């Protein structure tokens, strides 16, 4: 049985919600926003990608590890990659799709990773 969060969501559902939120923020980035939004987006995207790498590594799903490792590096807020808006737009769309697409394949469990095989 999966561990419940304080709001009644299981760890697997909470992990899915976090990835959906990250995907939504990435798609929302296609509209113009203050520079601070994009800085916050880097932190959120990098953090969610790093956590996804951990879950994927525990499940030994190395393709997901590589994909989300690349996302974490690209959105790293400490050593930022500077690209123009026209370049970031398709990247944001692709990463949003990657987060959403990973949901059926990666589920965070009670202290361990689970794959939906």
Secondary structure as UniProt FT lines:
FT   TURN            6..7
FT   HELIX           11..28
FT   TURN            29..30
FT   HELIX           35..58
FT   TURN            59..60
FT   HELIX           62..74
FT   HELIX           85..102
FT   TURN            103..105
FT   STRAND          106..108
FT   STRAND          113..115
//
